Amino acid sequence: MSEKSWIDSLSEILNTPLPGTEQKAQPPVEKPVVFTEADDDDSLLNRITDILSKPLPGTEQTAEAGAASEPENPGETAVREADEPGADPVSTTAAAGADWMQREYERFNAYQEHGRKAFAEQQRVEQERFAAYQRAQLDQLMKSQERERSVFKHHQEMRFQTWRQDLRQAYAGPQGGPPRFPPGMAPPPPPPWWRKA
């Protein structure tokens, strides 16, 4: 019989002053709320709501100052500003929560869109750099091949000149005469027109 119900325990806990505020705390004006089994669910819910909405003993001033400085919860505002006094707080709060949720989705979508744009810009810059690098590499390759072609052409001309001089010396006839060729060997063909001296 002496056992307390959980509602009595809750009421006692909520009416007990916070540690360090005992001297400032005043004795509760109202006697603790005691619920009986005869109370219906709605009145029980209303009494719990009343208990939870009251500031804790010794914290009345800080609660008022905190309420002035902190922004109000949109759900609480929607419930307080409901057109119908008997409106369902759950549906009203859900409507306010949907607006809040939509704003959060919009903020998140804007964040993701910013990330996509930043990534696309980074890709564009990197592609431009890569294209410039490829052009520079191609130019360098073409210049290198042109130098190699020039060296190869000069080398071939030098070999041709040496070969021609060797032929002249090997088959030179008497002074002022035609060149000598071994029996059965025809004279070498004349050099191509672009190599004529």
TORKOL-4160 file (C-alpha; in steps of 0.2 Angstrom, whole numbers, padded with zeros to 4 digits, m for minus):
197
<pt num="1" X="0000" Y="0000" Z="0000"/>
<pt num="2" X="0014" Y="0012" Z="0004"/>
<pt num="3" X="0022" Y="0010" Z="m0014"/>
<pt num="4" X="0021" Y="0025" Z="m0024"/>
<pt num="5" X="0015" Y="0024" Z="m0042"/>
<pt num="6" X="0027" Y="0030" Z="m0056"/>
<pt num="7" X="0016" Y="0046" Z="m0058"/>
<pt num="8" X="0019" Y="0050" Z="m0040"/>
<pt num="9" X="0037" Y="0047" Z="m0042"/>
<pt num="10" X="0038" Y="0058" Z="m0058"/>
<pt num="11" X="0029" Y="0072" Z="m0049"/>
<pt num="12" X="0040" Y="0072" Z="m0034"/>
<pt num="13" X="0056" Y="0072" Z="m0045"/>
<pt num="14" X="0050" Y="0086" Z="m0056"/>
<pt num="15" X="0045" Y="0096" Z="m0040"/>
<pt num="16" X="0062" Y="0094" Z="m0032"/>
<pt num="17" X="0073" Y="0109" Z="m0034"/>
<pt num="18" X="0089" Y="0106" Z="m0044"/>
<pt num="19" X="0106" Y="0104" Z="m0034"/>
<pt num="20" X="0113" Y="0121" Z="m0030"/>
<pt num="21" X="0096" Y="0130" Z="m0030"/>
<pt num="22" X="0089" Y="0124" Z="m0014"/>
<pt num="23" X="0091" Y="0141" Z="m0005"/>
<pt num="24" X="0083" Y="0151" Z="m0019"/>
<pt num="25" X="0069" Y="0138" Z="m0022"/>
<pt num="26" X="0053" Y="0142" Z="m0014"/>
<pt num="27" X="0041" Y="0129" Z="m0008"/>
<pt num="28" X="0029" Y="0124" Z="m0022"/>
<pt num="29" X="0013" Y="0134" Z="m0021"/>
<pt num="30" X="0003" Y="0120" Z="m0027"/>
<pt num="31" X="0002" Y="0103" Z="m0019"/>
<pt num="32" X="0009" Y="0089" Z="m0029"/>
<pt num="33" X="m0003" Y="0082" Z="m0042"/>
<pt num="34" X="m0009" Y="0064" Z="m0037"/>
<pt num="35" X="m0018" Y="0054" Z="m0051"/>
<pt num="36" X="m0030" Y="0041" Z="m0047"/>
<pt num="37" X="m0036" Y="0027" Z="m0058"/>
<pt num="38" X="m0053" Y="0036" Z="m0060"/>
<pt num="39" X="m0044" Y="0050" Z="m0071"/>
<pt num="40" X="m0047" Y="0047" Z="m0090"/>
<pt num="41" X="m0033" Y="0047" Z="m0102"/>
<pt num="42" X="m0036" Y="0065" Z="m0108"/>
<pt num="43" X="m0036" Y="0073" Z="m0091"/>
<pt num="44" X="m0020" Y="0063" Z="m0087"/>
<pt num="45" X="m0012" Y="0069" Z="m0103"/>
<pt num="46" X="m0017" Y="0087" Z="m0099"/>
<pt num="47" X="m0010" Y="0086" Z="m0081"/>
<pt num="48" X="0006" Y="0079" Z="m0087"/>
<pt num="49" X="0008" Y="0093" Z="m0100"/>
<pt num="50" X="0004" Y="0106" Z="m0087"/>
<pt num="51" X="0018" Y="0099" Z="m0075"/>
<pt num="52" X="0031" Y="0098" Z="m0089"/>
<pt num="53" X="0027" Y="0115" Z="m0096"/>
<pt num="54" X="0030" Y="0123" Z="m0079"/>
<pt num="55" X="0048" Y="0129" Z="m0075"/>
<pt num="56" X="0057" Y="0120" Z="m0062"/>
<pt num="57" X="0058" Y="0128" Z="m0045"/>
<pt num="58" X="0071" Y="0141" Z="m0044"/>
<pt num="59" X="0074" Y="0142" Z="m0062"/>
<pt num="60" X="0059" Y="0154" Z="m0067"/>
<pt num="61" X="0070" Y="0169" Z="m0071"/>
<pt num="62" X="0082" Y="0159" Z="m0082"/>
<pt num="63" X="0068" Y="0151" Z="m0091"/>
<pt num="64" X="0061" Y="0167" Z="m0096"/>
<pt num="65" X="0078" Y="0174" Z="m0101"/>
<pt num="66" X="0081" Y="0158" Z="m0111"/>
<pt num="67" X="0064" Y="0159" Z="m0119"/>
<pt num="68" X="0068" Y="0177" Z="m0125"/>
<pt num="69" X="0085" Y="0173" Z="m0132"/>
<pt num="70" X="0082" Y="0156" Z="m0141"/>
<pt num="71" X="0072" Y="0154" Z="m0157"/>
<pt num="72" X="0055" Y="0145" Z="m0154"/>
<pt num="73" X="0053" Y="0128" Z="m0161"/>
<pt num="74" X="0042" Y="0128" Z="m0176"/>
<pt num="75" X="0031" Y="0114" Z="m0170"/>
<pt num="76" X="0027" Y="0123" Z="m0154"/>
<pt num="77" X="0023" Y="0139" Z="m0164"/>
<pt num="78" X="0012" Y="0129" Z="m0175"/>
<pt num="79" X="0002" Y="0121" Z="m0161"/>
<pt num="80" X="0001" Y="0138" Z="m0152"/>
<pt num="81" X="m0005" Y="0147" Z="m0168"/>
<pt num="82" X="m0018" Y="0133" Z="m0173"/>
<pt num="83" X="m0034" Y="0141" Z="m0180"/>
<pt num="84" X="m0045" Y="0129" Z="m0171"/>
<pt num="85" X="m0043" Y="0128" Z="m0152"/>
<pt num="86" X="m0047" Y="0109" Z="m0152"/>
<pt num="87" X="m0035" Y="0105" Z="m0167"/>
<pt num="88" X="m0025" Y="0090" Z="m0166"/>
<pt num="89" X="m0007" Y="0095" Z="m0160"/>
<pt num="90" X="0001" Y="0079" Z="m0169"/>
<pt num="91" X="m0006" Y="0084" Z="m0186"/>
<pt num="92" X="m0002" Y="0103" Z="m0184"/>
<pt num="93" X="0016" Y="0098" Z="m0178"/>
<pt num="94" X="0018" Y="0086" Z="m0192"/>
<pt num="95" X="0013" Y="0101" Z="m0205"/>
<pt num="96" X="0026" Y="0112" Z="m0196"/>
<pt num="97" X="0039" Y="0098" Z="m0197"/>
<pt num="98" X="0036" Y="0095" Z="m0215"/>
<pt num="99" X="0040" Y="0113" Z="m0219"/>
<pt num="100" X="0056" Y="0111" Z="m0208"/>
<pt num="101" X="0060" Y="0095" Z="m0217"/>
<pt num="102" X="0057" Y="0103" Z="m0234"/>
<pt num="103" X="0069" Y="0117" Z="m0230"/>
<pt num="104" X="0082" Y="0105" Z="m0224"/>
<pt num="105" X="0080" Y="0095" Z="m0240"/>
<pt num="106" X="0082" Y="0111" Z="m0250"/>
<pt num="107" X="0098" Y="0116" Z="m0241"/>
<pt num="108" X="0105" Y="0098" Z="m0243"/>
<pt num="109" X="0101" Y="0098" Z="m0262"/>
<pt num="110" X="0109" Y="0116" Z="m0264"/>
<pt num="111" X="0124" Y="0109" Z="m0255"/>
<pt num="112" X="0125" Y="0094" Z="m0267"/>
<pt num="113" X="0122" Y="0105" Z="m0282"/>
<pt num="114" X="0137" Y="0116" Z="m0276"/>
<pt num="115" X="0147" Y="0100" Z="m0275"/>
<pt num="116" X="0143" Y="0094" Z="m0292"/>
<pt num="117" X="0146" Y="0112" Z="m0300"/>
<pt num="118" X="0163" Y="0112" Z="m0291"/>
<pt num="119" X="0168" Y="0095" Z="m0297"/>
<pt num="120" X="0162" Y="0099" Z="m0315"/>
<pt num="121" X="0173" Y="0115" Z="m0315"/>
<pt num="122" X="0188" Y="0105" Z="m0308"/>
<pt num="123" X="0186" Y="0092" Z="m0322"/>
<pt num="124" X="0185" Y="0106" Z="m0335"/>
<pt num="125" X="0201" Y="0114" Z="m0329"/>
<pt num="126" X="0210" Y="0097" Z="m0328"/>
<pt num="127" X="0204" Y="0093" Z="m0346"/>
<pt num="128" X="0210" Y="0110" Z="m0352"/>
<pt num="129" X="0227" Y="0107" Z="m0343"/>
<pt num="130" X="0228" Y="0089" Z="m0351"/>
<pt num="131" X="0224" Y="0095" Z="m0368"/>
<pt num="132" X="0237" Y="0109" Z="m0367"/>
<pt num="133" X="0250" Y="0096" Z="m0361"/>
<pt num="134" X="0246" Y="0084" Z="m0375"/>
<pt num="135" X="0248" Y="0099" Z="m0388"/>
<pt num="136" X="0265" Y="0103" Z="m0380"/>
<pt num="137" X="0270" Y="0085" Z="m0381"/>
<pt num="138" X="0264" Y="0084" Z="m0399"/>
<pt num="139" X="0274" Y="0100" Z="m0404"/>
<pt num="140" X="0289" Y="0093" Z="m0395"/>
<pt num="141" X="0288" Y="0076" Z="m0404"/>
<pt num="142" X="0286" Y="0085" Z="m0421"/>
<pt num="143" X="0301" Y="0096" Z="m0418"/>
<pt num="144" X="0311" Y="0081" Z="m0412"/>
<pt num="145" X="0306" Y="0072" Z="m0428"/>
<pt num="146" X="0311" Y="0087" Z="m0439"/>
<pt num="147" X="0328" Y="0088" Z="m0431"/>
<pt num="148" X="0330" Y="0069" Z="m0434"/>
<pt num="149" X="0325" Y="0070" Z="m0452"/>
<pt num="150" X="0337" Y="0085" Z="m0455"/>
<pt num="151" X="0351" Y="0075" Z="m0447"/>
<pt num="152" X="0347" Y="0059" Z="m0457"/>
<pt num="153" X="0346" Y="0069" Z="m0473"/>
<pt num="154" X="0363" Y="0077" Z="m0470"/>
<pt num="155" X="0371" Y="0060" Z="m0465"/>
<pt num="156" X="0364" Y="0053" Z="m0482"/>
<pt num="157" X="0371" Y="0067" Z="m0492"/>
<pt num="158" X="0388" Y="0065" Z="m0484"/>
<pt num="159" X="0388" Y="0047" Z="m0487"/>
<pt num="160" X="0383" Y="0050" Z="m0506"/>
<pt num="161" X="0397" Y="0063" Z="m0508"/>
<pt num="162" X="0410" Y="0051" Z="m0500"/>
<pt num="163" X="0404" Y="0036" Z="m0511"/>
<pt num="164" X="0405" Y="0047" Z="m0527"/>
<pt num="165" X="0422" Y="0053" Z="m0522"/>
<pt num="166" X="0428" Y="0035" Z="m0519"/>
<pt num="167" X="0421" Y="0030" Z="m0536"/>
<pt num="168" X="0430" Y="0044" Z="m0545"/>
<pt num="169" X="0446" Y="0040" Z="m0536"/>
<pt num="170" X="0444" Y="0021" Z="m0540"/>
<pt num="171" X="0440" Y="0023" Z="m0558"/>
<pt num="172" X="0450" Y="0038" Z="m0563"/>
<pt num="173" X="0458" Y="0036" Z="m0580"/>
<pt num="174" X="0474" Y="0045" Z="m0585"/>
<pt num="175" X="0474" Y="0063" Z="m0583"/>
<pt num="176" X="0461" Y="0071" Z="m0593"/>
<pt num="177" X="0454" Y="0054" Z="m0600"/>
<pt num="178" X="0438" Y="0045" Z="m0598"/>
<pt num="179" X="0437" Y="0035" Z="m0582"/>
<pt num="180" X="0442" Y="0016" Z="m0582"/>
<pt num="181" X="0430" Y="0003" Z="m0579"/>
<pt num="182" X="0433" Y="m0016" Z="m0576"/>
<pt num="183" X="0429" Y="m0027" Z="m0591"/>
<pt num="184" X="0410" Y="m0031" Z="m0591"/>
<pt num="185" X="0406" Y="m0017" Z="m0579"/>
<pt num="186" X="0395" Y="m0003" Z="m0585"/>
<pt num="187" X="0399" Y="0015" Z="m0579"/>
<pt num="188" X="0388" Y="0020" Z="m0564"/>
<pt num="189" X="0372" Y="0029" Z="m0567"/>
<pt num="190" X="0373" Y="0048" Z="m0566"/>
<pt num="191" X="0367" Y="0055" Z="m0549"/>
<pt num="192" X="0349" Y="0060" Z="m0548"/>
<pt num="193" X="0345" Y="0078" Z="m0554"/>
<pt num="194" X="0342" Y="0084" Z="m0536"/>
<pt num="195" X="0360" Y="0079" Z="m0531"/>
<pt num="196" X="0369" Y="0086" Z="m0546"/>
<pt num="197" X="0383" Y="0097" Z="m0541"/>
